[in-house]
Amino acid sequence: MKKLRIGVVGLQRGRVHCVNAKKSEYTELVAVCDIDRAKADRYAAEYGVKAYYDHRELCADPDIDAVIMATPIDVHADTVVDALNAGKHVLSEVIVATSLDDIRRIGKAIRESGKTYMMAENYCYIRPLLIVEELIRRGMFGEIYYAESDYLKDFQEYHPLFPNIGGWRQKTYFGRRGHPYITHTIGPLLHIMDEKITKVSCMAAGRAFDMPADSTCTLMLETEKKHLIRLRASFVSPRPDNVTYYSFQGTEGCYQAPQGPTDFHKVYIKGICKPGEWKNVYEFKDYLPDEWKKYWNVEDYAADALDNDTYELYDSGALMMLDKFADCVLNGKPVPVNFEDSANWTAAGLLSADSVNLGSIPVEVPEF
Ligand SMILES: NC(=O)c1ccc[n+]([C@@H]2O[C@H](COP(=O)([O-])OP(=O)(O)OC[C@H]3O[C@@H](n4cnc5c(N)ncnc54)[C@H](O)[C@@H]3O)[C@@H](O)[C@H]2O)c1
């Protein structure tokens, strides 16, 4: 089978992709790149591939078909545009970019190059969500008219360098208002609802900490079908982390993710569940699409029915995401999270800062 030949740029998060590119039956890891030369050399030796120290040199390598761009958020626009202009397909880490102009710049490069762009939103492939997605696609929840999600992290407690963690995280989490790091929160909701955001409004709880970001904020979003989404973000609230809380409400049923370690993935479907009683999502494990069954053993996983917010849970889909990207590029299929979706999700997050700065008024999200 022809394999997609991969180069990975940025060797922090990028190392997850290197390991998966070596594991995947669809891909071959050819080269890695980091501006930190020692890092590039170390991981090139570990993976047995070429080392580059400048993404433009990696993008000029004719042995590479596609680049996984795991650079810091604020350089995505430059590095992704360079890769597309060099004729490479791109799987880009989240978010698309940090300004609407940069998102448009990437859109232009995609159109002009004719290459594939996919955003690496791994939270769309969280295991219980794959079952929920199938239940929703089969119409078992009826029409989804409301959804919600939270991204709650306590950097004060868990990051020894707080508040000076530096880099893109400092700027994105603590350096501006609203919820710019939005795609893990909104991506899985809209991916399943298959809708776009048209309006965002954001309210914030003020600044209890000495930083430009608010202590916490809540976004209300309207979709093109006039459905409603609520998101909450906080990077400083003292509490156990929960970055994978999702809920969908339809005319026939509801899903609610765990809110903590003693909670479970809950499903209610009219006519299937007793009135007023949740079922565990794993009682619906047979609905998991066959294409995903090779990645995890449903029986084993269902035994641990109290699974909640763990790294293993949210990143469990990174390999299937890469396989999907490679399969789509190699076989000319549409990617599951395309530029228009990623741009819509990212823009809603960036514009949430405008909304809160303007007194929480609804702000329109443009098309890309
Ligand atoms: N999907 C997820 O779960 C997840 C988790 C973590 C990070 N991320 C994403 O991955 C990306 C990178 O995050 P990170 O945590 O690895 O950041 P980081 O700042 O910890 O590391 C970035 C790495 O890229 C290198 N680098 C910086 N500029 C470069 C350039 N121009 N060319 C080549 N290398 C460069 C740095 O030397 C460093 O090794 C971000 O988009 C972030 O949102 C996603």
The ligand as a Gaussian input file, in Angstrom:
#p B3LYP/6-31G(d) Opt

LIG

0 1
 N       -4.213000      18.552000      20.647000
 C       -3.668000      18.569000      21.856000
 O       -4.107000      17.876000      22.733000
 C       -2.495000      19.470000      22.089000
 C       -1.714000      19.377000      23.245000
 C       -0.614000      20.237000      23.374000
 C       -0.327000      21.157000      22.382000
 N       -1.126000      21.219000      21.255000
 C       -0.845000      22.150000      20.167000
 O        0.448000      21.880000      19.646000
 C        1.080000      23.095000      19.244000
 C        2.424000      23.226000      19.927000
 O        2.222000      23.168000      21.322000
 P        3.410000      22.680000      22.300000
 O        2.768000      22.419000      23.611000
 O        4.175000      21.612000      21.644000
 O        4.264000      24.031000      22.347000
 P        5.694000      24.262000      22.998000
 O        5.899000      25.719000      22.970000
 O        5.795000      23.523000      24.297000
 O        6.723000      23.549000      21.989000
 C        6.853000      23.985000      20.675000
 C        8.053000      23.326000      20.007000
 O        8.156000      23.845000      18.681000
 C        9.464000      24.387000      18.492000
 N        9.330000      25.531000      17.593000
 C        8.931000      26.791000      17.867000
 N        8.879000      27.545000      16.744000
 C        9.258000      26.724000      15.722000
 C        9.421000      26.920000      14.330000
 N        9.177000      28.100000      13.747000
 N        9.845000      25.878000      13.595000
 C       10.119000      24.680000      14.172000
 N        9.982000      24.440000      15.481000
 C        9.545000      25.455000      16.259000
 C        9.982000      24.732000      19.867000
 O       11.391000      24.741000      19.930000
 C        9.372000      23.598000      20.710000
 O       10.183000      22.441000      20.676000
 C        0.093000      24.211000      19.557000
 O       -0.657000      24.484000      18.409000
 C       -0.827000      23.589000      20.619000
 O       -2.134000      24.125000      20.596000
 C       -2.188000      20.388000      21.114000

